[in-house]
Amino acid sequence: MKDIPITETVNQNSIAIDEMKPIEIVTLMLEEDQAIYQGVKPCLTHVASAVDLIVTQWKKGGRVFVVGAGTSGRIGVLDAVELGPTFSVPVDRWIGIVAGGQEAMWQPLEQHEDDETKVVDELRKYELNECDVVIGMTASGSTAFALAAIQYANDMNAATIGISCNYNTRISDVSDCAIEAVVGSEIIRGSTRLKAGTAQKMIINMLSTATMIRLGKVYQNQMIEVQLINDKLRKRAEQSLMDIAEVSEFEAQALMQETKYDLKKAIFISMTDTNIEVAERYLQQANGHLKKAIRNFL
């Protein structure tokens, strides 16, 4: 068969996998996963460009839509859901869309990956516009659901990013930024929940995390916009304040209570020896970027 995608080819290293012992199977899986690093590394300049694109659109008030079918869609939804508690990202700013809808997170509804109309209808309901970003994730690079989302986004003059695991894919051709992480054939032919799925998860994690860092939601290497919704997270926030501002546990607890557990304001106050009003003013002037706010004050 001509032009068969790499993700659909037969892996010669696993021809006899059905005769292997458990230790041999898992050892082979680990060895094959080394190809993930080799596949993602050459894409890093494109991933970085995609981060710049997302940050630019975000500062315009834009939203990010991550669209995919099957494993790709589920990975996109998983990452989107985590951004709320981790970085206090509103649920309507970074949105995962999986073919088949929410039910597809729990049920095998892969038949919807060929549906080109539902994803357009959904994006239309969100009133997609030129400030937004649509990220299409598809291991093959040709899934109709993801392609339709990118093409509609292009029609709406939104920014588009395509993530795939083959060379010269269709989604790359129609995206503003193309990321092709070629990790080779799977140990089970076509089972892209394996290496391709891991590569896509790595890339979407890079995109979302690097974007949040660039937006100032991390100070040094600590999360400063976590939703402090339980005791563990509140204790972690107090420890972060102690580490960053070099204050005692008693001082950290007092500051957190004073700021109603707003870690960003607490750090600013401690680092500048000011008060809540000054913290709010400088953080607003710096668009919420804590390090810039502190530098502007000092």
C-alpha angles and dihedrals in degrees: 000000000000125000094004110175115253089238088062099048126106116261106226091200092065102041090117097039091118089064097045128109117244093258090051092050096050092042090054090048091054092048092049091049089066085077089067092070091046090050097047100041096070089052097058096099089054091046090052091049089051090053090053089050093050093047091050092051093043091056088055088058094262128152132224122232118192110198130188147128129241115343093357092054094046091051090052093050092046092054093045093052092052094055093071099061094032101047105007090247110169114246090241095056103060110029131182118210119190125186108257094029129248092330089064089068088071105022132055101251098153091140087081093066089087093054110109097174106055095059091049090049090051094049089047090055088055088052092235111211144176093278093060133089126219118199114196115200119194127147092209093043090226107075108140095219094056094039092053090052092052093046092050090048089053089052089053091047091243119147115262135205124186122202118191142149102227136070123265095359128184092244090054090054093058100037129092089222121028123199115186113182103184108194099164132238121336122246086242108044113257096355095135092172083086123056096353091047092050091049092051091049090051091051097046088047089053092048096049097039096045090047092053091047091051089049090057099253090130127058113201097325098322130105109243101174100053115143100247096213101143141034094259092056093044090052090048090051091052090050091049090052090049092050097045101038096030094231131145124262090253092052091046093052092048092050093048091051091047092053093041089247097308100148094189093056091043092055092047093050093048095045094047101031091232135116142260095274093054091044092053092048097050094042090052091050089051093048090247095306103141100197092048090048092052092046091049090053095046 
